[in-house]
Amino acid sequence: MATAVAPRPRPRRGRSSRLTRFFRGFSVEKSFTVLSLLVASGLITICLLDILLAWPWKHASLLFDWTNLLAGFVMLGLTYDVFRDQSR
C-alpha cells in the first residue's frame, strides 16, 4: 500500500511583503509609526461615532468633530507615508 506524500512548498523568491520588511527589525521609529496609526484610527472612529450616532459627546460641537476628523485623516496619511519609507 503506497502512501501519497504531499509536495514540499517552495520557498518564495523575490522580495518579501511590505509588512514583513516593516516588522523585521525593532526600532523606536517603527513603534512610533504603529502608535500614530492607532491614535489616528481611534480619533477617526470616535469622531465618526459622534457625527453619526451622537455618542460619546452628543454633538456638543460639530466643528470640533469635523476638525478632529480631518486631523485624523491627515495623520493617517502621514503615517502611511512613513510606513512606506520604513519598509523599503
PyMOL Python script that loads the backbone (N, CA, C, O; Angstrom):
from pymol import cmd

cmd.read_pdbstr("""\
ATOM      1  N   MET A   1       0.838  -1.172   0.000  1.00  0.00           N
ATOM      2  CA  MET A   1       0.000   0.000   0.000  1.00  0.00           C
ATOM      3  C   MET A   1       0.883   1.236   0.000  1.00  0.00           C
ATOM      4  O   MET A   1       1.685   1.440   0.912  1.00  0.00           O
ATOM      5  N   ALA A   2       0.732   2.044  -1.014  1.00  0.00           N
ATOM      6  CA  ALA A   2       1.557   3.234  -1.159  1.00  0.00           C
ATOM      7  C   ALA A   2       0.841   4.427  -0.533  1.00  0.00           C
ATOM      8  O   ALA A   2      -0.376   4.573  -0.651  1.00  0.00           O
ATOM      9  N   THR A   3       1.607   5.261   0.123  1.00  0.00           N
ATOM     10  CA  THR A   3       1.022   6.473   0.704  1.00  0.00           C
ATOM     11  C   THR A   3       1.453   7.668  -0.121  1.00  0.00           C
ATOM     12  O   THR A   3       2.576   7.739  -0.620  1.00  0.00           O
ATOM     13  N   ALA A   4       0.539   8.590  -0.247  1.00  0.00           N
ATOM     14  CA  ALA A   4       0.834   9.795  -1.021  1.00  0.00           C
ATOM     15  C   ALA A   4       1.591  10.782  -0.141  1.00  0.00           C
ATOM     16  O   ALA A   4       1.224  11.022   1.009  1.00  0.00           O
ATOM     17  N   VAL A   5       2.619  11.331  -0.688  1.00  0.00           N
ATOM     18  CA  VAL A   5       3.426  12.315   0.032  1.00  0.00           C
ATOM     19  C   VAL A   5       3.120  13.683  -0.563  1.00  0.00           C
ATOM     20  O   VAL A   5       3.201  13.890  -1.774  1.00  0.00           O
ATOM     21  N   ALA A   6       2.771  14.598   0.311  1.00  0.00           N
ATOM     22  CA  ALA A   6       2.464  15.954  -0.151  1.00  0.00           C
ATOM     23  C   ALA A   6       3.760  16.645  -0.569  1.00  0.00           C
ATOM     24  O   ALA A   6       4.783  16.523   0.105  1.00  0.00           O
ATOM     25  N   PRO A   7       3.710  17.360  -1.672  1.00  0.00           N
ATOM     26  CA  PRO A   7       4.930  18.066  -2.100  1.00  0.00           C
ATOM     27  C   PRO A   7       5.271  19.186  -1.123  1.00  0.00           C
ATOM     28  O   PRO A   7       4.394  19.810  -0.525  1.00  0.00           O
ATOM     29  N   ARG A   8       6.546  19.412  -0.987  1.00  0.00           N
ATOM     30  CA  ARG A   8       7.005  20.485  -0.103  1.00  0.00           C
ATOM     31  C   ARG A   8       6.733  21.837  -0.743  1.00  0.00           C
ATOM     32  O   ARG A   8       6.913  22.009  -1.949  1.00  0.00           O
ATOM     33  N   PRO A   9       6.303  22.788   0.061  1.00  0.00           N
ATOM     34  CA  PRO A   9       6.130  24.127  -0.515  1.00  0.00           C
ATOM     35  C   PRO A   9       7.502  24.737  -0.823  1.00  0.00           C
ATOM     36  O   PRO A   9       8.446  24.623  -0.042  1.00  0.00           O
ATOM     37  N   ARG A  10       7.575  25.366  -1.949  1.00  0.00           N
ATOM     38  CA  ARG A  10       8.827  26.008  -2.342  1.00  0.00           C
ATOM     39  C   ARG A  10       8.985  27.324  -1.606  1.00  0.00           C
ATOM     40  O   ARG A  10       8.005  28.032  -1.372  1.00  0.00           O
ATOM     41  N   PRO A  11      10.202  27.650  -1.244  1.00  0.00           N
ATOM     42  CA  PRO A  11      10.400  28.968  -0.623  1.00  0.00           C
ATOM     43  C   PRO A  11      10.142  30.064  -1.652  1.00  0.00           C
ATOM     44  O   PRO A  11      10.472  29.929  -2.831  1.00  0.00           O
ATOM     45  N   ARG A  12       9.547  31.141  -1.177  1.00  0.00           N
ATOM     46  CA  ARG A  12       9.258  32.253  -2.085  1.00  0.00           C
ATOM     47  C   ARG A  12      10.537  32.944  -2.499  1.00  0.00           C
ATOM     48  O   ARG A  12      11.436  33.172  -1.689  1.00  0.00           O
ATOM     49  N   ARG A  13      10.598  33.261  -3.741  1.00  0.00           N
ATOM     50  CA  ARG A  13      11.756  34.007  -4.240  1.00  0.00           C
ATOM     51  C   ARG A  13      11.319  35.430  -4.502  1.00  0.00           C
ATOM     52  O   ARG A  13      10.141  35.705  -4.730  1.00  0.00           O
ATOM     53  N   GLY A  14      12.255  36.301  -4.468  1.00  0.00           N
ATOM     54  CA  GLY A  14      11.938  37.697  -4.717  1.00  0.00           C
ATOM     55  C   GLY A  14      11.813  38.458  -3.408  1.00  0.00           C
ATOM     56  O   GLY A  14      12.326  38.044  -2.368  1.00  0.00           O
ATOM     57  N   ARG A  15      11.127  39.563  -3.490  1.00  0.00           N
ATOM     58  CA  ARG A  15      11.004  40.437  -2.330  1.00  0.00           C
ATOM     59  C   ARG A  15       9.929  39.933  -1.385  1.00  0.00           C
ATOM     60  O   ARG A  15       8.911  39.384  -1.807  1.00  0.00           O
ATOM     61  N   SER A  16      10.173  40.130  -0.106  1.00  0.00           N
ATOM     62  CA  SER A  16       9.167  39.774   0.885  1.00  0.00           C
ATOM     63  C   SER A  16       8.113  40.875   0.939  1.00  0.00           C
ATOM     64  O   SER A  16       8.290  41.943   0.354  1.00  0.00           O
ATOM     65  N   SER A  17       7.030  40.610   1.635  1.00  0.00           N
ATOM     66  CA  SER A  17       5.949  41.584   1.672  1.00  0.00           C
ATOM     67  C   SER A  17       6.369  42.835   2.443  1.00  0.00           C
ATOM     68  O   SER A  17       7.337  42.820   3.203  1.00  0.00           O
ATOM     69  N   ARG A  18       5.635  43.892   2.231  1.00  0.00           N
ATOM     70  CA  ARG A  18       5.956  45.166   2.858  1.00  0.00           C
ATOM     71  C   ARG A  18       5.825  45.072   4.382  1.00  0.00           C
ATOM     72  O   ARG A  18       6.647  45.632   5.109  1.00  0.00           O
ATOM     73  N   LEU A  19       4.797  44.369   4.868  1.00  0.00           N
ATOM     74  CA  LEU A  19       4.634  44.209   6.315  1.00  0.00           C
ATOM     75  C   LEU A  19       5.779  43.398   6.921  1.00  0.00           C
ATOM     76  O   LEU A  19       6.246  43.702   8.019  1.00  0.00           O
ATOM     77  N   THR A  20       6.223  42.380   6.213  1.00  0.00           N
ATOM     78  CA  THR A  20       7.345  41.579   6.701  1.00  0.00           C
ATOM     79  C   THR A  20       8.606  42.423   6.792  1.00  0.00           C
ATOM     80  O   THR A  20       9.345  42.336   7.773  1.00  0.00           O
ATOM     81  N   ARG A  21       8.850  43.225   5.790  1.00  0.00           N
ATOM     82  CA  ARG A  21      10.027  44.101   5.831  1.00  0.00           C
ATOM     83  C   ARG A  21       9.904  45.144   6.930  1.00  0.00           C
ATOM     84  O   ARG A  21      10.902  45.505   7.554  1.00  0.00           O
ATOM     85  N   PHE A  22       8.676  45.638   7.179  1.00  0.00           N
ATOM     86  CA  PHE A  22       8.482  46.662   8.200  1.00  0.00           C
ATOM     87  C   PHE A  22       8.758  46.095   9.590  1.00  0.00           C
ATOM     88  O   PHE A  22       9.425  46.742  10.397  1.00  0.00           O
ATOM     89  N   PHE A  23       8.256  44.894   9.880  1.00  0.00           N
ATOM     90  CA  PHE A  23       8.395  44.334  11.223  1.00  0.00           C
ATOM     91  C   PHE A  23       9.646  43.483  11.396  1.00  0.00           C
ATOM     92  O   PHE A  23       9.786  42.802  12.412  1.00  0.00           O
ATOM     93  N   ARG A  24      10.552  43.507  10.434  1.00  0.00           N
ATOM     94  CA  ARG A  24      11.755  42.686  10.517  1.00  0.00           C
ATOM     95  C   ARG A  24      12.637  43.095  11.698  1.00  0.00           C
ATOM     96  O   ARG A  24      13.048  42.232  12.474  1.00  0.00           O
ATOM     97  N   GLY A  25      12.932  44.355  11.853  1.00  0.00           N
ATOM     98  CA  GLY A  25      13.778  44.815  12.945  1.00  0.00           C
ATOM     99  C   GLY A  25      13.038  45.820  13.811  1.00  0.00           C
ATOM    100  O   GLY A  25      12.240  46.608  13.304  1.00  0.00           O
ATOM    101  N   PHE A  26      13.294  45.798  15.095  1.00  0.00           N
ATOM    102  CA  PHE A  26      12.620  46.721  16.006  1.00  0.00           C
ATOM    103  C   PHE A  26      13.395  48.023  16.087  1.00  0.00           C
ATOM    104  O   PHE A  26      14.622  48.027  16.184  1.00  0.00           O
ATOM    105  N   SER A  27      12.666  49.123  16.048  1.00  0.00           N
ATOM    106  CA  SER A  27      13.278  50.425  16.281  1.00  0.00           C
ATOM    107  C   SER A  27      12.223  51.339  16.898  1.00  0.00           C
ATOM    108  O   SER A  27      11.023  51.086  16.802  1.00  0.00           O
ATOM    109  N   VAL A  28      12.691  52.384  17.518  1.00  0.00           N
ATOM    110  CA  VAL A  28      11.778  53.329  18.155  1.00  0.00           C
ATOM    111  C   VAL A  28      10.912  54.019  17.110  1.00  0.00           C
ATOM    112  O   VAL A  28       9.739  54.299  17.359  1.00  0.00           O
ATOM    113  N   GLU A  29      11.482  54.292  15.950  1.00  0.00           N
ATOM    114  CA  GLU A  29      10.716  54.946  14.889  1.00  0.00           C
ATOM    115  C   GLU A  29       9.550  54.086  14.432  1.00  0.00           C
ATOM    116  O   GLU A  29       8.460  54.600  14.179  1.00  0.00           O
ATOM    117  N   LYS A  30       9.769  52.791  14.326  1.00  0.00           N
ATOM    118  CA  LYS A  30       8.692  51.895  13.909  1.00  0.00           C
ATOM    119  C   LYS A  30       7.611  51.793  14.976  1.00  0.00           C
ATOM    120  O   LYS A  30       6.429  51.700  14.647  1.00  0.00           O
ATOM    121  N   SER A  31       7.993  51.810  16.229  1.00  0.00           N
ATOM    122  CA  SER A  31       6.978  51.763  17.283  1.00  0.00           C
ATOM    123  C   SER A  31       6.170  53.060  17.305  1.00  0.00           C
ATOM    124  O   SER A  31       4.973  53.029  17.588  1.00  0.00           O
ATOM    125  N   PHE A  32       6.799  54.194  17.014  1.00  0.00           N
ATOM    126  CA  PHE A  32       6.046  55.445  16.904  1.00  0.00           C
ATOM    127  C   PHE A  32       5.102  55.433  15.707  1.00  0.00           C
ATOM    128  O   PHE A  32       4.017  56.011  15.765  1.00  0.00           O
ATOM    129  N   THR A  33       5.507  54.784  14.634  1.00  0.00           N
ATOM    130  CA  THR A  33       4.638  54.672  13.469  1.00  0.00           C
ATOM    131  C   THR A  33       3.393  53.860  13.801  1.00  0.00           C
ATOM    132  O   THR A  33       2.284  54.250  13.437  1.00  0.00           O
ATOM    133  N   VAL A  34       3.565  52.735  14.487  1.00  0.00           N
ATOM    134  CA  VAL A  34       2.422  51.911  14.877  1.00  0.00           C
ATOM    135  C   VAL A  34       1.535  52.670  15.861  1.00  0.00           C
ATOM    136  O   VAL A  34       0.309  52.606  15.765  1.00  0.00           O
ATOM    137  N   LEU A  35       2.143  53.387  16.806  1.00  0.00           N
ATOM    138  CA  LEU A  35       1.370  54.167  17.767  1.00  0.00           C
ATOM    139  C   LEU A  35       0.575  55.276  17.084  1.00  0.00           C
ATOM    140  O   LEU A  35      -0.578  55.515  17.444  1.00  0.00           O
ATOM    141  N   SER A  36       1.162  55.949  16.117  1.00  0.00           N
ATOM    142  CA  SER A  36       0.431  57.010  15.422  1.00  0.00           C
ATOM    143  C   SER A  36      -0.693  56.431  14.569  1.00  0.00           C
ATOM    144  O   SER A  36      -1.724  57.081  14.396  1.00  0.00           O
ATOM    145  N   LEU A  37      -0.517  55.225  14.032  1.00  0.00           N
ATOM    146  CA  LEU A  37      -1.603  54.556  13.319  1.00  0.00           C
ATOM    147  C   LEU A  37      -2.775  54.279  14.260  1.00  0.00           C
ATOM    148  O   LEU A  37      -3.932  54.486  13.894  1.00  0.00           O
ATOM    149  N   LEU A  38      -2.477  53.816  15.461  1.00  0.00           N
ATOM    150  CA  LEU A  38      -3.531  53.551  16.444  1.00  0.00           C
ATOM    151  C   LEU A  38      -4.235  54.825  16.885  1.00  0.00           C
ATOM    152  O   LEU A  38      -5.459  54.840  17.020  1.00  0.00           O
ATOM    153  N   VAL A  39      -3.479  55.893  17.112  1.00  0.00           N
ATOM    154  CA  VAL A  39      -4.073  57.162  17.538  1.00  0.00           C
ATOM    155  C   VAL A  39      -4.951  57.742  16.430  1.00  0.00           C
ATOM    156  O   VAL A  39      -6.056  58.215  16.697  1.00  0.00           O
ATOM    157  N   ALA A  40      -4.469  57.707  15.198  1.00  0.00           N
ATOM    158  CA  ALA A  40      -5.245  58.242  14.073  1.00  0.00           C
ATOM    159  C   ALA A  40      -6.530  57.456  13.871  1.00  0.00           C
ATOM    160  O   ALA A  40      -7.590  58.050  13.673  1.00  0.00           O
ATOM    161  N   SER A  41      -6.453  56.132  13.918  1.00  0.00           N
ATOM    162  CA  SER A  41      -7.669  55.343  13.722  1.00  0.00           C
ATOM    163  C   SER A  41      -8.631  55.507  14.892  1.00  0.00           C
ATOM    164  O   SER A  41      -9.845  55.495  14.685  1.00  0.00           O
ATOM    165  N   GLY A  42      -8.134  55.659  16.098  1.00  0.00           N
ATOM    166  CA  GLY A  42      -9.007  55.919  17.253  1.00  0.00           C
ATOM    167  C   GLY A  42      -9.689  57.271  17.153  1.00  0.00           C
ATOM    168  O   GLY A  42     -10.876  57.392  17.457  1.00  0.00           O
ATOM    169  N   LEU A  43      -8.954  58.284  16.732  1.00  0.00           N
ATOM    170  CA  LEU A  43      -9.523  59.620  16.570  1.00  0.00           C
ATOM    171  C   LEU A  43     -10.605  59.636  15.491  1.00  0.00           C
ATOM    172  O   LEU A  43     -11.659  60.245  15.670  1.00  0.00           O
ATOM    173  N   ILE A  44     -10.343  58.973  14.388  1.00  0.00           N
ATOM    174  CA  ILE A  44     -11.331  58.894  13.307  1.00  0.00           C
ATOM    175  C   ILE A  44     -12.574  58.150  13.781  1.00  0.00           C
ATOM    176  O   ILE A  44     -13.695  58.569  13.492  1.00  0.00           O
ATOM    177  N   THR A  45     -12.387  57.060  14.501  1.00  0.00           N
ATOM    178  CA  THR A  45     -13.522  56.269  14.984  1.00  0.00           C
ATOM    179  C   THR A  45     -14.393  57.061  15.954  1.00  0.00           C
ATOM    180  O   THR A  45     -15.617  57.062  15.828  1.00  0.00           O
ATOM    181  N   ILE A  46     -13.777  57.727  16.910  1.00  0.00           N
ATOM    182  CA  ILE A  46     -14.548  58.484  17.904  1.00  0.00           C
ATOM    183  C   ILE A  46     -15.297  59.643  17.260  1.00  0.00           C
ATOM    184  O   ILE A  46     -16.460  59.888  17.579  1.00  0.00           O
ATOM    185  N   CYS A  47     -14.642  60.347  16.363  1.00  0.00           N
ATOM    186  CA  CYS A  47     -15.313  61.488  15.723  1.00  0.00           C
ATOM    187  C   CYS A  47     -16.433  61.026  14.797  1.00  0.00           C
ATOM    188  O   CYS A  47     -17.484  61.664  14.741  1.00  0.00           O
ATOM    189  N   LEU A  48     -16.229  59.937  14.074  1.00  0.00           N
ATOM    190  CA  LEU A  48     -17.313  59.422  13.235  1.00  0.00           C
ATOM    191  C   LEU A  48     -18.491  58.934  14.074  1.00  0.00           C
ATOM    192  O   LEU A  48     -19.646  59.124  13.691  1.00  0.00           O
ATOM    193  N   LEU A  49     -18.210  58.311  15.206  1.00  0.00           N
ATOM    194  CA  LEU A  49     -19.301  57.882  16.087  1.00  0.00           C
ATOM    195  C   LEU A  49     -20.102  59.069  16.596  1.00  0.00           C
ATOM    196  O   LEU A  49     -21.328  58.995  16.678  1.00  0.00           O
ATOM    197  N   ASP A  50     -19.433  60.160  16.938  1.00  0.00           N
ATOM    198  CA  ASP A  50     -20.158  61.332  17.423  1.00  0.00           C
ATOM    199  C   ASP A  50     -20.953  62.000  16.306  1.00  0.00           C
ATOM    200  O   ASP A  50     -22.063  62.476  16.543  1.00  0.00           O
ATOM    201  N   ILE A  51     -20.407  62.044  15.101  1.00  0.00           N
ATOM    202  CA  ILE A  51     -21.133  62.658  13.991  1.00  0.00           C
ATOM    203  C   ILE A  51     -22.348  61.821  13.614  1.00  0.00           C
ATOM    204  O   ILE A  51     -23.430  62.364  13.387  1.00  0.00           O
ATOM    205  N   LEU A  52     -22.178  60.503  13.544  1.00  0.00           N
ATOM    206  CA  LEU A  52     -23.248  59.638  13.068  1.00  0.00           C
ATOM    207  C   LEU A  52     -24.252  59.239  14.149  1.00  0.00           C
ATOM    208  O   LEU A  52     -25.454  59.198  13.890  1.00  0.00           O
ATOM    209  N   LEU A  53     -23.771  58.945  15.357  1.00  0.00           N
ATOM    210  CA  LEU A  53     -24.640  58.394  16.399  1.00  0.00           C
ATOM    211  C   LEU A  53     -24.797  59.289  17.628  1.00  0.00           C
ATOM    212  O   LEU A  53     -25.494  58.922  18.574  1.00  0.00           O
ATOM    213  N   ALA A  54     -24.169  60.437  17.624  1.00  0.00           N
ATOM    214  CA  ALA A  54     -24.186  61.360  18.771  1.00  0.00           C
ATOM    215  C   ALA A  54     -23.658  60.694  20.039  1.00  0.00           C
ATOM    216  O   ALA A  54     -24.158  60.946  21.135  1.00  0.00           O
ATOM    217  N   TRP A  55     -22.669  59.862  19.887  1.00  0.00           N
ATOM    218  CA  TRP A  55     -22.011  59.262  21.027  1.00  0.00           C
ATOM    219  C   TRP A  55     -20.517  59.399  20.841  1.00  0.00           C
ATOM    220  O   TRP A  55     -20.080  59.108  19.728  1.00  0.00           O
ATOM    221  N   PRO A  56     -19.720  59.777  21.721  1.00  0.00           N
ATOM    222  CA  PRO A  56     -19.839  59.951  23.155  1.00  0.00           C
ATOM    223  C   PRO A  56     -20.101  61.399  23.585  1.00  0.00           C
ATOM    224  O   PRO A  56     -20.408  61.633  24.753  1.00  0.00           O
ATOM    225  N   TRP A  57     -19.989  62.372  22.681  1.00  0.00           N
ATOM    226  CA  TRP A  57     -20.108  63.770  23.099  1.00  0.00           C
ATOM    227  C   TRP A  57     -21.454  64.401  22.787  1.00  0.00           C
ATOM    228  O   TRP A  57     -21.642  65.590  23.047  1.00  0.00           O
ATOM    229  N   LYS A  58     -22.388  63.652  22.243  1.00  0.00           N
ATOM    230  CA  LYS A  58     -23.753  64.104  21.968  1.00  0.00           C
ATOM    231  C   LYS A  58     -23.804  65.375  21.128  1.00  0.00           C
ATOM    232  O   LYS A  58     -24.539  66.304  21.461  1.00  0.00           O
ATOM    233  N   HIS A  59     -23.047  65.427  20.061  1.00  0.00           N
ATOM    234  CA  HIS A  59     -22.993  66.573  19.139  1.00  0.00           C
ATOM    235  C   HIS A  59     -22.707  67.890  19.856  1.00  0.00           C
ATOM    236  O   HIS A  59     -23.278  68.922  19.502  1.00  0.00           O
ATOM    237  N   ALA A  60     -21.840  67.866  20.850  1.00  0.00           N
ATOM    238  CA  ALA A  60     -21.537  69.086  21.597  1.00  0.00           C
ATOM    239  C   ALA A  60     -20.976  70.159  20.670  1.00  0.00           C
ATOM    240  O   ALA A  60     -21.344  71.328  20.783  1.00  0.00           O
ATOM    241  N   SER A  61     -20.104  69.779  19.770  1.00  0.00           N
ATOM    242  CA  SER A  61     -19.551  70.729  18.815  1.00  0.00           C
ATOM    243  C   SER A  61     -19.222  70.002  17.523  1.00  0.00           C
ATOM    244  O   SER A  61     -18.276  69.217  17.466  1.00  0.00           O
ATOM    245  N   LEU A  62     -20.003  70.264  16.491  1.00  0.00           N
ATOM    246  CA  LEU A  62     -19.730  69.614  15.217  1.00  0.00           C
ATOM    247  C   LEU A  62     -18.453  70.145  14.570  1.00  0.00           C
ATOM    248  O   LEU A  62     -17.788  69.422  13.828  1.00  0.00           O
ATOM    249  N   LEU A  63     -18.106  71.407  14.844  1.00  0.00           N
ATOM    250  CA  LEU A  63     -16.848  71.945  14.342  1.00  0.00           C
ATOM    251  C   LEU A  63     -15.666  71.167  14.929  1.00  0.00           C
ATOM    252  O   LEU A  63     -14.702  70.862  14.226  1.00  0.00           O
ATOM    253  N   PHE A  64     -15.750  70.852  16.215  1.00  0.00           N
ATOM    254  CA  PHE A  64     -14.726  70.044  16.875  1.00  0.00           C
ATOM    255  C   PHE A  64     -14.625  68.671  16.214  1.00  0.00           C
ATOM    256  O   PHE A  64     -13.526  68.186  15.943  1.00  0.00           O
ATOM    257  N   ASP A  65     -15.766  68.052  15.957  1.00  0.00           N
ATOM    258  CA  ASP A  65     -15.767  66.718  15.342  1.00  0.00           C
ATOM    259  C   ASP A  65     -15.157  66.735  13.949  1.00  0.00           C
ATOM    260  O   ASP A  65     -14.297  65.912  13.637  1.00  0.00           O
ATOM    261  N   TRP A  66     -15.595  67.665  13.114  1.00  0.00           N
ATOM    262  CA  TRP A  66     -15.096  67.713  11.739  1.00  0.00           C
ATOM    263  C   TRP A  66     -13.615  68.076  11.688  1.00  0.00           C
ATOM    264  O   TRP A  66     -12.873  67.547  10.861  1.00  0.00           O
ATOM    265  N   THR A  67     -13.184  68.977  12.571  1.00  0.00           N
ATOM    266  CA  THR A  67     -11.770  69.357  12.602  1.00  0.00           C
ATOM    267  C   THR A  67     -10.897  68.188  13.036  1.00  0.00           C
ATOM    268  O   THR A  67      -9.853  67.929  12.437  1.00  0.00           O
ATOM    269  N   ASN A  68     -11.323  67.487  14.070  1.00  0.00           N
ATOM    270  CA  ASN A  68     -10.529  66.340  14.521  1.00  0.00           C
ATOM    271  C   ASN A  68     -10.612  65.174  13.549  1.00  0.00           C
ATOM    272  O   ASN A  68      -9.664  64.394  13.449  1.00  0.00           O
ATOM    273  N   LEU A  69     -11.711  65.037  12.837  1.00  0.00           N
ATOM    274  CA  LEU A  69     -11.801  64.017  11.805  1.00  0.00           C
ATOM    275  C   LEU A  69     -10.817  64.303  10.674  1.00  0.00           C
ATOM    276  O   LEU A  69     -10.144  63.397  10.183  1.00  0.00           O
ATOM    277  N   LEU A  70     -10.740  65.554  10.271  1.00  0.00           N
ATOM    278  CA  LEU A  70      -9.767  65.950   9.257  1.00  0.00           C
ATOM    279  C   LEU A  70      -8.335  65.715   9.753  1.00  0.00           C
ATOM    280  O   LEU A  70      -7.487  65.220   9.010  1.00  0.00           O
ATOM    281  N   ALA A  71      -8.076  66.073  11.010  1.00  0.00           N
ATOM    282  CA  ALA A  71      -6.737  65.856  11.577  1.00  0.00           C
ATOM    283  C   ALA A  71      -6.404  64.367  11.636  1.00  0.00           C
ATOM    284  O   ALA A  71      -5.256  63.982  11.412  1.00  0.00           O
ATOM    285  N   GLY A  72      -7.391  63.528  11.932  1.00  0.00           N
ATOM    286  CA  GLY A  72      -7.168  62.087  11.962  1.00  0.00           C
ATOM    287  C   GLY A  72      -6.814  61.540  10.591  1.00  0.00           C
ATOM    288  O   GLY A  72      -5.925  60.697  10.469  1.00  0.00           O
ATOM    289  N   PHE A  73      -7.516  62.020   9.538  1.00  0.00           N
ATOM    290  CA  PHE A  73      -7.209  61.558   8.188  1.00  0.00           C
ATOM    291  C   PHE A  73      -5.841  62.058   7.715  1.00  0.00           C
ATOM    292  O   PHE A  73      -5.123  61.334   7.025  1.00  0.00           O
ATOM    293  N   VAL A  74      -5.481  63.278   8.078  1.00  0.00           N
ATOM    294  CA  VAL A  74      -4.144  63.788   7.732  1.00  0.00           C
ATOM    295  C   VAL A  74      -3.074  62.967   8.437  1.00  0.00           C
ATOM    296  O   VAL A  74      -2.060  62.611   7.837  1.00  0.00           O
ATOM    297  N   MET A  75      -3.302  62.668   9.707  1.00  0.00           N
ATOM    298  CA  MET A  75      -2.343  61.873  10.470  1.00  0.00           C
ATOM    299  C   MET A  75      -2.244  60.458   9.906  1.00  0.00           C
ATOM    300  O   MET A  75      -1.158  59.880   9.877  1.00  0.00           O
ATOM    301  N   LEU A  76      -3.353  59.900   9.463  1.00  0.00           N
ATOM    302  CA  LEU A  76      -3.343  58.575   8.855  1.00  0.00           C
ATOM    303  C   LEU A  76      -2.542  58.579   7.549  1.00  0.00           C
ATOM    304  O   LEU A  76      -1.786  57.645   7.280  1.00  0.00           O
ATOM    305  N   GLY A  77      -2.707  59.617   6.752  1.00  0.00           N
ATOM    306  CA  GLY A  77      -1.937  59.729   5.512  1.00  0.00           C
ATOM    307  C   GLY A  77      -0.449  59.881   5.768  1.00  0.00           C
ATOM    308  O   GLY A  77       0.366  59.267   5.080  1.00  0.00           O
ATOM    309  N   LEU A  78      -0.088  60.691   6.748  1.00  0.00           N
ATOM    310  CA  LEU A  78       1.326  60.854   7.085  1.00  0.00           C
ATOM    311  C   LEU A  78       1.923  59.568   7.641  1.00  0.00           C
ATOM    312  O   LEU A  78       3.078  59.239   7.371  1.00  0.00           O
ATOM    313  N   THR A  79       1.124  58.848   8.419  1.00  0.00           N
ATOM    314  CA  THR A  79       1.590  57.571   8.959  1.00  0.00           C
ATOM    315  C   THR A  79       1.845  56.579   7.841  1.00  0.00           C
ATOM    316  O   THR A  79       2.835  55.849   7.879  1.00  0.00           O
ATOM    317  N   TYR A  80       0.967  56.539   6.842  1.00  0.00           N
ATOM    318  CA  TYR A  80       1.161  55.632   5.714  1.00  0.00           C
ATOM    319  C   TYR A  80       2.422  56.004   4.925  1.00  0.00           C
ATOM    320  O   TYR A  80       3.146  55.128   4.454  1.00  0.00           O
ATOM    321  N   ASP A  81       2.675  57.293   4.789  1.00  0.00           N
ATOM    322  CA  ASP A  81       3.872  57.737   4.082  1.00  0.00           C
ATOM    323  C   ASP A  81       5.138  57.302   4.822  1.00  0.00           C
ATOM    324  O   ASP A  81       6.101  56.858   4.196  1.00  0.00           O
ATOM    325  N   VAL A  82       5.139  57.428   6.144  1.00  0.00           N
ATOM    326  CA  VAL A  82       6.298  56.996   6.931  1.00  0.00           C
ATOM    327  C   VAL A  82       6.439  55.483   6.869  1.00  0.00           C
ATOM    328  O   VAL A  82       7.554  54.967   6.790  1.00  0.00           O
ATOM    329  N   PHE A  83       5.311  54.762   6.904  1.00  0.00           N
ATOM    330  CA  PHE A  83       5.342  53.308   6.789  1.00  0.00           C
ATOM    331  C   PHE A  83       5.976  52.866   5.478  1.00  0.00           C
ATOM    332  O   PHE A  83       6.777  51.931   5.456  1.00  0.00           O
ATOM    333  N   ARG A  84       5.620  53.536   4.384  1.00  0.00           N
ATOM    334  CA  ARG A  84       6.205  53.204   3.081  1.00  0.00           C
ATOM    335  C   ARG A  84       7.698  53.468   3.066  1.00  0.00           C
ATOM    336  O   ARG A  84       8.462  52.683   2.505  1.00  0.00           O
ATOM    337  N   ASP A  85       8.126  54.576   3.685  1.00  0.00           N
ATOM    338  CA  ASP A  85       9.562  54.877   3.736  1.00  0.00           C
ATOM    339  C   ASP A  85      10.335  53.852   4.568  1.00  0.00           C
ATOM    340  O   ASP A  85      11.455  53.483   4.217  1.00  0.00           O
ATOM    341  N   GLN A  86       9.739  53.397   5.665  1.00  0.00           N
ATOM    342  CA  GLN A  86      10.447  52.484   6.549  1.00  0.00           C
ATOM    343  C   GLN A  86      10.445  51.051   6.033  1.00  0.00           C
ATOM    344  O   GLN A  86      11.245  50.239   6.498  1.00  0.00           O
ATOM    345  N   SER A  87       9.581  50.720   5.100  1.00  0.00           N
ATOM    346  CA  SER A  87       9.521  49.334   4.637  1.00  0.00           C
ATOM    347  C   SER A  87      10.165  49.155   3.267  1.00  0.00           C
ATOM    348  O   SER A  87       9.881  48.168   2.588  1.00  0.00           O
ATOM    349  N   ARG A  88      10.997  50.051   2.853  1.00  0.00           N
ATOM    350  CA  ARG A  88      11.715  49.912   1.577  1.00  0.00           C
ATOM    351  C   ARG A  88      12.906  49.033   1.725  1.00  0.00           C
ATOM    352  O   ARG A  88      13.628  48.803   0.755  1.00  0.00           O
TER     353      ARG A  88
END
""", "prot")
cmd.dss("prot")
cmd.show_as("cartoon", "prot")
cmd.util.cbc("prot")
cmd.orient("prot")
